[in-house]
Each structure stands twice: as structure tokens, then as C-alpha cells.
Amino acid sequence: MVKKKGIFARFLDIVERLGNKLPDPFVLFVMLAALIIVLSFIFNLAGTTVIHPGTGEELAIRNLLSGEGLQFMLTSMLENFTGFAPLGLVLAMMLGIGLAEKVGLLDYAIRSTILKSPPFLLTYTLVFVGILGNIASDAAAVIVPPLGALVFYKVGRHPLAGLAAGFAGAGAGFTANLFIAGTDALLSGISTEAAQIIDESFVVTPVDNWFFNIASVFVLTIVGGLLTSKFVEPRLGEYKGEAIEGENTEDLPNAKKAFITAIITGLVYWATIVAVIMLPDSPLRGEDGTIIPSPFIDGIVPIILIFFILIGLAFGVVTGKIKSGRDMTYYMTEAIRDMAGYIVLVFAIAQFIAYFNWSNLGTWIAVNGAEFLQDIEFTGFGLIVAYILFTSLLNFLITSGSAKWAIEAPIFVPMFMQLGYHPAFTQMAYRIGDSSVNIITPLFPYMVIVLAFMQRYDKNASIGTYISLMLPYSIAFLITWIIMLAVWFFTGLPYGPGVGTYLEGAG
């Protein structure tokens, strides 16, 4: 007897079918870029302008069909492509991860460790690691999803479920962490500037959301794990795709010895990094000896890249897979060759995002949307929920968390301060809306890399497959976070040390 699908599962099937009827992603972003060109012409013709809330500068919608616009499109095309921030991160990380994968290290590590762990912990571990991965900034979105897919594949579970669990943690759970991350420092600085519009002495610190973020890690891990096991995986069904190419490392000589050597190499490497950080006047520390911000945090991606290269090299040399520099180059080349489709897609998406930013259309939509939200008749927690949903929708137009907060903070932080709310509370509401829908907006730079990984296991996977896979996590994380915020709001729990919902004397 075939089990009848629920309403939401049928809805996701419709989303997948409709999404997969869209043009190829490359063609889709070319069409979107063309749409931006047309809209910029129309809005410019109407004389549309917007006041940037952060700078007070009046910005006109710039016409991409003007002489200036045509010059921009022609002269910036290569820079848009090569300067697309995630491109360098993804390709650099794949040099290291790809080397470790091609020599068989990842396969052996998974079979020797993770496969022997209790199966019920696997899903939760993936979500947990994905969430904590934001300490390494965007690198987690590149590292965790493919490893999740590979782990699930090795244990006979659907690899796309593993990929989804890892990416949900790294993408939708981006703002949560047990530690203070670079995001905390970046956003709190913007919040401080916005708060000082009302109170010149007010300071929002990087730890002001820390307690809430710690709780979020555990709650979202449970939600993401349950969602994967009880809904996403059953919906995907049994994996019937082709076997993934890759050498069986059980037959490699000295595989166990090579694995131990790789572990020792990795431990020595990280011990060296820690030792350098602990040195007086360490070059890896920031001004006044800080860790956040610091060159260590700024350079975390190259540091992780070198780690993967070293352990991959150690494993490959001991097993005999790497006998010369030529072998190492070969495996890295093979890893980059697997990313060819991603590189092609990035060319189109980079142009679209550059046109959108240059035209000022994103800023115009953000500011006018914020002004509308100010005018509606919501009060209390209903206003906060409306603001979270507004930020979520705005994420489909501006995916950079810091850029979006730079636009929103000068409007909403003073506005909510006038209502008695603490700026750190407003910042937390913003982070919920920004983080939870990252994974379903086509403008999220790491959507295309995850789609490329999906196609390794399902060659027919397209945008519809991707959206239907990640949408349940986005909705679940958003609802969960709103419920958590309501608990903090109505009980008076602190968001960070000494930080509540209301300013002192308010509420």
C-alpha cells in the first residue's frame, strides 16, 4: 500500500515540478540580468530617487542602457566574474577538500569513524557542525554540505538528505553559534552607529546576542535533525542513483597508517596555529590582542585550505597515491574540473548581482519597504514579527547580511529605540529574518555550489529540486526562531550579558 502524501509534501512536489520547468540556471540569470536592465531604464526615466538611510545621500536609479551604464557593463564584466567573492573561496577550498577526497582520505575517515557512530546521531551531528561552522564564516557552506552528502551515501541513506541537513545548518542557521564569531562583531558595529543617532554614548557589543545564539544552536540542531529524519528523507525515498566514482580505500596499502599520519599532521598544524596566536604581539591577533576581529579570523579560509592540503598530502604520500608534485597537481586539477559547471554559472549570476547593485534598485526597494513598515498600524510583538518577515523577503533582493543591515539599522534601530526596545533586541530580530531564508533565495551565492553538489548524485536536479529540498528547513527555522524570540520577549530572558528586550526604564 502506497502511503498517501501530506498536504505540505504535495505542495513541495508542485514547487519542484514548477521550479524544474524554469530555464537552465545560467539562462535564468541571463534573463534576470536583462530584466534589471529594462527596469533600470524605466525607473530612471521616471526620475526615481532614494535617500540612503546610512549616508543621507540621495541616490538616483541609474540607467544601464545609458552611455554610463553600457560602459559599466562592458568594463566591469570580467571584474564582476573574477571579483565574485564566493568564487575564490569555493575554488580555493575545493583545492584542499578535493585533494583530500581524491586521494581517498575522506572516504577512509568516514568509513573508519562516522560509519561506526550511532546512526540516530548522524543527522543531528551534521546540522550541529553546519551551525557551528559559521565561526569559519562562509567556508562552512562549502565544506559541510558535500561531506554530509558523502556520509549519507556511505551509510546507504539518501545523499541529498545529508547535503540538505548540512547546508541548513551552515546557511539557515548561520547566525547561531556557541562562540563569538566575526558576524557578531560586524553587525554590532553597525548597530552601535545606528543607536548613536538617538544616544551618542550607546554601544552594542559583539556579545549582546550571545545567550540567545547559544540556545539557538541546540534548538535548531534538534529541529533540523527531526525535520531531516521524519520528513525530508522519507520524501526523497530510497536513493537509486548511480554509484559515485571513487576508489575504495580499503584496498589501499597502509591506509590505516596513512590515516593516523594525517591526524597527527592535522593536530600538529592546529597546535602550531594556536601557539602562534598565544605569542605576545602575535601577528594573528588584532589590535589590543583581540581574536575577533583579527588577521586569524580574516585569514580563516586560507588556514583551513592549508589544513586540508596538508592532511591530504600526508595521506596520499603514505598510501603511495602521491609520489611526486605532479600527482598532487593532478588530483587538485580533477577536483577543480568537477566544478566546471559552477564556474560557468557564476559568470551569469555575478553579472546579474553587479547590475542590480549598480542600478540602486535594491536600495530603493529596501528603503521604501522599510518606510511602509513604519507606517502600518502594528504594535508590540506583532510589529516585531512583521519586521522579521520584511527582512526575510528583502533577503531575496539583498543577500549580504552586513549590507542589508547597513540599510535597515539606521531606520529600525532608532525607530524601535523610540518604542523602548534595546538595539540588540532589534539586531536579533534582524538576524532571524536574514539567516533563516538564506538557503532559498536564488541570489544566495552558495546556492549554485550546493546545486552543483546535488547534481553529482542526481544529474536531473535543478532549481526546483533545490528549492523543494531546502524550503522546509527555511520555514521550520524561521518559525522556531520566532517562537524562541517570543519566549525571550514575554519572559524577559537576557539575549546577552545584561541585555534584555527593553532599554533601561522602558517596557
C-alpha positions as CSV (number, residue, x, y, z in Angstrom):
1,M,0.0,0.0,0.0
2,V,1.4,3.4,-1.0
3,K,1.4,5.9,1.8
4,K,-0.6,9.0,0.9
5,K,1.4,12.2,0.9
6,G,0.5,15.0,3.2
7,I,-0.5,18.5,2.0
8,F,2.9,20.0,2.5
9,A,4.7,17.2,0.8
10,R,2.3,17.6,-2.2
11,F,3.0,21.3,-2.1
12,L,6.7,20.7,-2.3
13,D,6.2,18.3,-5.2
14,I,4.4,21.1,-7.1
15,V,7.2,23.6,-6.2
16,E,9.8,21.1,-7.5
17,R,7.9,20.5,-10.8
18,L,7.3,24.2,-11.4
19,G,10.8,25.1,-10.4
20,N,12.3,22.5,-12.7
21,K,10.3,23.9,-15.6
22,L,12.3,27.1,-15.3
23,P,15.2,27.6,-17.8
24,D,18.6,26.3,-17.0
25,P,20.1,28.3,-14.1
26,F,22.7,30.0,-16.4
27,V,19.9,31.1,-18.8
28,L,17.7,32.1,-16.0
29,F,20.3,34.5,-14.6
30,V,20.9,36.0,-18.0
31,M,17.2,36.6,-18.3
32,L,17.1,38.2,-14.8
33,A,20.1,40.5,-15.8
34,A,18.1,41.5,-18.9
35,L,15.1,42.3,-16.7
36,I,17.2,44.5,-14.4
37,I,18.5,46.4,-17.4
38,V,14.9,47.1,-18.6
39,L,13.7,48.1,-15.1
40,S,16.7,50.4,-14.6
41,F,15.7,52.2,-17.8
42,I,12.0,52.6,-16.7
43,F,12.8,53.7,-13.2
44,N,15.4,56.2,-14.4
45,L,13.0,57.6,-17.0
46,A,10.5,58.2,-14.2
47,G,13.2,60.1,-12.2
48,T,13.1,57.7,-9.3
49,T,15.5,58.5,-6.4
50,V,16.0,57.2,-2.8
51,I,17.8,58.6,0.3
52,H,20.3,56.1,1.7
53,P,19.5,56.0,5.4
54,G,23.1,55.3,6.4
55,T,24.8,58.1,4.5
56,G,21.9,60.6,3.8
57,E,23.0,60.6,0.2
58,E,20.3,60.9,-2.5
59,L,20.7,58.1,-4.9
60,A,19.1,58.1,-8.4
61,I,18.1,54.8,-10.1
62,R,20.9,54.5,-12.7
63,N,20.0,53.5,-16.2
64,L,22.0,50.5,-17.5
65,L,21.0,51.5,-21.1
66,S,22.7,54.9,-20.8
67,G,26.2,55.6,-22.0
68,E,27.4,55.3,-18.5
69,G,25.5,52.1,-18.0
70,L,26.8,50.5,-21.2
71,Q,30.4,51.5,-20.2
72,F,29.9,49.9,-16.8
73,M,28.5,46.6,-18.2
74,L,31.4,46.3,-20.7
75,T,34.3,47.4,-18.5
76,S,33.2,45.6,-15.3
77,M,32.2,42.2,-16.9
78,L,35.5,40.4,-16.2
79,E,35.9,42.1,-12.8
80,N,32.3,41.1,-11.8
81,F,33.2,37.5,-12.6
82,T,36.7,37.3,-11.1
83,G,35.8,39.6,-8.2
84,F,32.7,37.5,-7.2
85,A,33.7,36.8,-3.6
86,P,32.4,33.2,-3.3
87,L,34.2,32.1,-6.5
88,G,37.6,32.4,-5.0
89,L,36.5,30.9,-1.7
90,V,34.8,27.9,-3.3
91,L,37.7,27.1,-5.8
92,A,40.3,27.6,-3.1
93,M,38.5,25.3,-0.7
94,M,38.0,22.7,-3.4
95,L,41.7,22.6,-4.0
96,G,42.2,21.3,-0.4
97,I,39.0,19.3,0.1
98,G,39.3,17.9,-3.5
99,L,42.8,16.7,-2.8
100,A,41.7,15.0,0.4
101,E,38.8,13.4,-1.4
102,K,40.7,12.3,-4.5
103,V,43.5,10.6,-2.5
104,G,40.9,8.7,-0.5
105,L,41.3,10.4,2.9
106,L,37.7,11.5,3.3
107,D,36.3,8.1,2.2
108,Y,38.6,6.3,4.7
109,A,37.8,8.8,7.5
110,I,34.1,8.4,7.0
111,R,34.2,4.6,7.0
112,S,36.5,4.4,10.0
113,T,34.8,6.9,12.2
114,I,31.4,8.3,11.3
115,L,30.0,5.0,10.0
116,K,30.7,3.4,13.4
117,S,28.8,6.0,15.3
118,P,25.1,5.5,16.3
119,P,23.0,6.2,13.2
120,F,20.5,8.3,15.0
121,L,23.2,10.8,15.9
122,L,24.5,11.3,12.4
123,T,21.8,13.7,11.2
124,Y,21.9,15.8,14.3
125,T,25.7,15.9,14.2
126,L,25.6,17.3,10.6
127,V,23.2,20.1,11.5
128,F,25.2,20.9,14.6
129,V,28.5,21.0,12.8
130,G,26.9,23.1,10.0
131,I,25.7,25.7,12.5
132,L,29.0,25.9,14.4
133,G,30.8,26.2,11.1
134,N,30.0,29.8,10.8
135,I,32.9,30.5,13.0
136,A,34.8,29.9,9.8
137,S,32.5,32.4,8.0
138,D,31.2,31.2,4.6
139,A,33.6,28.3,4.4
140,A,31.1,26.1,6.2
141,A,28.7,26.4,3.3
142,V,31.3,24.9,1.0
143,I,32.7,22.2,3.4
144,V,29.8,20.8,5.3
145,P,27.1,20.1,2.6
146,P,29.3,17.8,0.3
147,L,30.7,16.0,3.3
148,G,27.1,15.5,4.6
149,A,26.1,14.0,1.2
150,L,29.1,11.7,1.1
151,V,28.5,10.5,4.7
152,F,24.8,9.7,4.0
153,Y,25.8,8.0,0.7
154,K,28.3,5.8,2.5
155,V,25.8,4.6,5.1
156,G,23.2,3.8,2.5
157,R,21.0,6.8,3.1
158,H,19.9,9.4,0.5
159,P,22.9,11.7,-0.1
160,L,20.7,14.7,-0.8
161,A,19.2,14.4,2.7
162,G,22.7,14.7,4.1
163,L,23.6,17.6,1.9
164,A,20.3,19.4,2.9
165,A,20.9,18.8,6.6
166,G,24.5,20.2,6.4
167,F,23.5,23.2,4.3
168,A,20.5,24.0,6.5
169,G,22.8,24.3,9.5
170,A,25.5,26.3,7.6
171,G,23.1,28.5,5.7
172,A,19.8,28.9,7.6
173,G,21.5,28.6,11.0
174,F,24.3,31.0,10.1
175,T,23.7,33.5,12.9
176,A,23.7,30.9,15.7
177,N,26.9,29.8,17.5
178,L,28.4,28.7,20.8
179,F,31.2,31.2,20.2
180,I,31.5,34.8,19.3
181,A,32.0,35.0,15.6
182,G,33.0,37.6,13.1
183,T,29.3,38.3,12.3
184,D,28.7,39.4,15.9
185,A,31.4,42.0,15.7
186,L,30.4,43.2,12.2
187,L,26.7,43.6,13.0
188,S,27.2,45.1,16.4
189,G,29.4,47.8,14.9
190,I,26.6,48.8,12.5
191,S,24.1,48.6,15.3
192,T,26.2,51.0,17.5
193,E,26.3,53.6,14.8
194,A,22.6,53.4,14.3
195,A,21.9,53.5,18.1
196,Q,24.0,56.7,18.4
197,I,21.5,58.5,16.2
198,I,19.4,58.6,19.4
199,D,22.0,58.2,22.1
200,E,25.6,59.3,21.3
201,S,27.0,57.2,24.1
202,F,25.2,53.9,23.3
203,V,27.3,50.9,22.4
204,V,26.1,47.5,21.1
205,T,28.8,44.8,21.8
206,P,29.6,41.5,20.0
207,V,28.3,39.5,23.0
208,D,24.9,41.2,23.2
209,N,23.1,38.3,21.4
210,W,25.3,35.6,22.7
211,F,22.9,33.8,25.1
212,F,20.2,33.7,22.5
213,N,22.6,32.4,19.9
214,I,23.8,29.6,22.2
215,A,20.3,28.4,22.9
216,S,19.6,28.6,19.1
217,V,22.4,26.1,18.3
218,F,20.8,23.4,20.4
219,V,17.2,24.1,19.4
220,L,17.9,24.4,15.7
221,T,20.0,21.2,15.8
222,I,17.0,19.3,17.2
223,V,14.6,20.9,14.7
224,G,16.9,20.3,11.7
225,G,17.6,16.7,12.7
226,L,14.0,15.8,13.3
227,L,13.0,17.5,10.0
228,T,15.6,15.6,8.1
229,S,14.8,12.2,9.6
230,K,11.0,12.5,9.8
231,F,10.1,14.5,6.6
232,V,12.9,15.3,4.2
233,E,14.5,11.8,4.0
234,P,11.1,9.9,3.7
235,R,10.0,12.3,1.0
236,L,13.2,11.6,-1.0
237,G,12.8,7.9,-0.6
238,E,15.4,5.3,-1.4
239,Y,18.4,6.5,-3.3
240,K,18.6,4.8,-6.7
241,G,21.2,6.9,-8.4
242,E,24.4,5.7,-10.0
243,A,27.3,4.7,-7.8
244,I,29.6,7.7,-7.2
245,E,33.0,7.3,-8.7
246,G,35.8,7.0,-6.2
247,E,38.5,4.4,-5.2
248,N,37.8,2.1,-2.4
249,T,40.4,3.0,0.2
250,E,40.0,-0.4,1.9
251,D,42.4,-1.8,-0.7
252,L,45.0,1.0,-0.4
253,P,48.3,-0.1,1.1
254,N,49.0,1.4,4.6
255,A,45.5,3.1,4.7
256,K,45.3,2.9,8.5
257,K,48.9,4.2,8.9
258,A,48.2,6.9,6.4
259,F,45.0,8.0,8.3
260,I,46.9,8.2,11.6
261,T,49.7,10.2,9.9
262,A,47.1,12.6,8.5
263,I,45.5,13.0,12.0
264,I,48.9,13.7,13.6
265,T,49.7,16.2,10.8
266,G,46.5,18.0,11.3
267,L,46.9,18.2,15.1
268,V,50.5,19.5,14.8
269,Y,49.3,22.1,12.3
270,W,46.5,23.4,14.6
271,A,48.8,23.2,17.6
272,T,51.2,25.5,15.7
273,I,48.4,27.9,14.8
274,V,47.3,28.1,18.5
275,A,50.9,28.5,19.6
276,V,51.4,31.5,17.2
277,I,48.1,33.0,18.4
278,M,49.3,32.7,22.0
279,L,52.5,34.5,21.4
280,P,52.9,38.1,22.8
281,D,52.2,40.5,19.9
282,S,51.1,37.7,17.7
283,P,50.7,38.6,14.0
284,L,47.5,36.6,14.1
285,R,45.9,38.8,16.7
286,G,44.2,42.1,16.1
287,E,44.8,45.5,17.7
288,D,44.9,45.3,21.5
289,G,45.4,41.5,21.2
290,T,41.9,40.7,20.2
291,I,40.9,37.4,18.4
292,I,37.7,39.0,17.0
293,P,38.4,40.8,14.8
294,S,41.9,39.7,13.9
295,P,44.1,38.5,11.0
296,F,43.3,35.0,12.2
297,I,39.6,35.4,11.6
298,D,40.2,37.3,8.3
299,G,42.5,34.5,7.2
300,I,40.5,31.6,8.4
301,V,39.7,30.3,4.8
302,P,43.4,30.1,3.8
303,I,44.2,28.5,7.2
304,I,41.6,25.8,6.6
305,L,42.7,25.4,3.0
306,I,46.3,24.7,4.1
307,F,45.0,22.2,6.7
308,F,43.1,20.1,4.0
309,I,46.2,20.2,1.7
310,L,48.5,19.0,4.5
311,I,46.3,16.1,5.7
312,G,45.5,15.1,2.1
313,L,49.2,15.2,1.2
314,A,50.1,13.2,4.3
315,F,47.6,10.5,3.5
316,G,48.5,10.4,-0.2
317,V,52.2,10.1,0.4
318,V,51.9,7.2,2.9
319,T,49.4,5.3,0.7
320,G,51.5,5.9,-2.4
321,K,48.8,7.8,-4.2
322,I,51.1,10.9,-4.3
323,K,54.7,10.1,-5.4
324,S,55.6,13.5,-6.8
325,G,54.3,17.0,-7.1
326,R,52.8,16.1,-10.4
327,D,50.4,13.7,-8.7
328,M,49.3,16.3,-6.3
329,T,48.7,18.7,-9.1
330,Y,46.7,16.1,-11.0
331,Y,44.3,15.4,-8.1
332,M,43.7,19.1,-7.5
333,T,43.0,19.6,-11.2
334,E,40.5,16.8,-11.1
335,A,38.8,18.5,-8.1
336,I,38.5,21.8,-10.0
337,R,37.3,20.0,-13.1
338,D,34.3,18.8,-11.2
339,M,33.4,22.5,-10.5
340,A,33.3,23.5,-14.2
341,G,29.5,23.8,-14.2
342,Y,29.7,26.0,-11.1
343,I,32.2,28.3,-12.7
344,V,30.1,28.8,-15.8
345,L,27.0,29.6,-13.7
346,V,28.9,32.1,-11.6
347,F,29.7,34.2,-14.7
348,A,26.0,34.8,-15.2
349,I,25.0,35.3,-11.6
350,A,27.9,37.7,-11.0
351,Q,26.7,40.0,-13.8
352,F,23.1,40.0,-12.5
353,I,24.1,40.9,-9.0
354,A,26.5,43.6,-10.2
355,Y,23.8,45.2,-12.4
356,F,21.3,45.1,-9.5
357,N,23.7,46.8,-7.1
358,W,24.9,49.4,-9.6
359,S,21.4,50.5,-10.6
360,N,20.5,51.1,-6.9
361,L,17.2,49.2,-7.4
362,G,17.9,47.1,-4.3
363,T,18.4,50.1,-2.1
364,W,15.2,51.7,-3.4
365,I,13.2,48.6,-2.7
366,A,14.7,48.2,0.8
367,V,14.2,51.8,1.9
368,N,10.6,52.1,0.5
369,G,9.7,48.7,2.1
370,A,11.0,49.9,5.4
371,E,9.1,53.1,5.2
372,F,5.9,51.2,4.5
373,L,6.6,49.0,7.6
374,Q,6.9,52.1,9.7
375,D,3.5,53.3,8.5
376,I,1.5,50.2,9.3
377,E,-0.6,50.0,12.5
378,F,1.3,47.1,14.2
379,T,2.5,47.4,17.8
380,G,4.0,45.0,20.3
381,F,5.3,41.6,19.2
382,G,3.2,41.8,16.1
383,L,5.4,44.6,14.9
384,I,8.5,42.6,15.6
385,V,7.1,39.6,13.6
386,A,6.2,41.9,10.7
387,Y,9.8,43.3,10.8
388,I,11.3,39.8,10.7
389,L,9.1,38.8,7.7
390,F,10.1,42.0,6.0
391,T,13.8,41.2,6.4
392,S,13.1,37.7,5.2
393,L,11.5,39.0,2.0
394,L,14.2,41.6,1.5
395,N,16.8,38.7,1.5
396,F,15.5,37.8,-1.9
397,L,16.9,41.1,-3.2
398,I,20.0,41.8,-1.0
399,T,21.7,38.7,0.4
400,S,24.7,40.4,2.0
401,G,23.8,40.4,5.7
402,S,26.1,43.4,6.5
403,A,24.9,45.4,3.5
404,K,21.3,44.8,4.3
405,W,21.8,45.7,8.0
406,A,23.6,48.9,7.0
407,I,20.4,49.9,5.2
408,E,17.9,48.7,7.8
409,A,19.7,49.6,11.0
410,P,19.6,53.5,10.6
411,I,15.8,53.2,10.1
412,F,14.7,50.4,12.5
413,V,17.2,50.7,15.4
414,P,16.2,54.4,16.2
415,M,12.6,53.6,15.5
416,F,12.4,50.7,17.9
417,M,14.5,52.7,20.5
418,Q,11.8,55.3,20.5
419,L,9.4,52.5,21.4
420,G,11.7,51.4,24.2
421,Y,13.3,48.4,22.6
422,H,17.0,47.7,23.1
423,P,19.1,47.9,19.8
424,A,20.5,44.4,20.5
425,F,16.9,43.0,20.5
426,T,16.2,44.7,17.2
427,Q,19.5,43.3,15.9
428,M,18.5,39.8,17.0
429,A,15.1,40.1,15.2
430,Y,17.0,41.2,12.1
431,R,19.4,38.2,12.3
432,I,16.5,35.8,12.5
433,G,14.9,37.1,9.3
434,D,18.2,37.4,7.5
435,S,19.6,34.0,8.4
436,S,16.6,31.6,8.1
437,V,15.8,32.3,4.4
438,N,19.4,32.4,3.1
439,I,19.1,28.9,1.7
440,I,16.0,29.6,-0.5
441,T,16.9,32.8,-2.2
442,P,18.4,32.3,-5.7
443,L,20.8,35.2,-5.0
444,F,22.5,33.4,-2.1
445,P,25.9,32.9,-3.6
446,Y,26.3,29.4,-2.2
447,M,23.0,28.1,-3.8
448,V,24.9,27.4,-7.0
449,I,27.7,25.5,-5.3
450,V,25.1,23.3,-3.5
451,L,23.2,22.8,-6.7
452,A,26.4,21.6,-8.3
453,F,27.0,19.1,-5.5
454,M,23.4,17.9,-5.8
455,Q,23.9,17.1,-9.5
456,R,26.7,14.7,-8.6
457,Y,24.1,12.5,-7.1
458,D,21.1,13.5,-9.2
459,K,22.0,14.6,-12.7
460,N,18.4,15.9,-13.3
461,A,18.4,18.1,-10.2
462,S,17.6,21.7,-10.9
463,I,16.4,24.9,-9.1
464,G,13.0,23.3,-8.4
465,T,14.7,20.3,-6.7
466,Y,16.9,22.6,-4.7
467,I,14.1,24.9,-3.5
468,S,11.7,22.0,-2.6
469,L,14.6,20.4,-0.7
470,M,15.6,23.4,1.3
471,L,12.2,25.2,1.8
472,P,11.1,23.0,4.7
473,Y,14.3,23.9,6.7
474,S,13.8,27.6,6.0
475,I,10.2,27.6,7.2
476,A,11.0,25.4,10.2
477,F,13.9,27.5,11.3
478,L,12.0,30.8,10.8
479,I,9.0,29.6,12.9
480,T,11.2,28.1,15.5
481,W,13.2,31.3,15.9
482,I,10.1,33.4,16.1
483,I,8.8,31.2,18.9
484,M,12.1,31.4,20.7
485,L,12.1,35.2,20.3
486,A,8.5,35.3,21.7
487,V,9.7,33.3,24.8
488,W,12.5,35.8,25.4
489,F,10.2,38.7,24.7
490,F,7.5,37.7,27.1
491,T,9.6,36.2,29.9
492,G,12.4,38.8,30.0
493,L,15.3,36.3,29.4
494,P,18.6,38.1,28.5
495,Y,19.8,38.0,24.9
496,G,23.4,38.6,26.2
497,P,25.1,39.7,29.3
498,G,22.9,42.4,30.8
499,V,20.8,42.8,27.6
500,G,17.0,42.4,27.7
501,T,14.2,43.3,25.3
502,Y,13.8,46.8,26.6
503,L,16.0,49.7,27.3
504,E,16.5,50.6,31.0
505,G,13.5,52.4,32.3
506,A,11.3,51.2,29.3
507,G,9.0,48.3,29.0
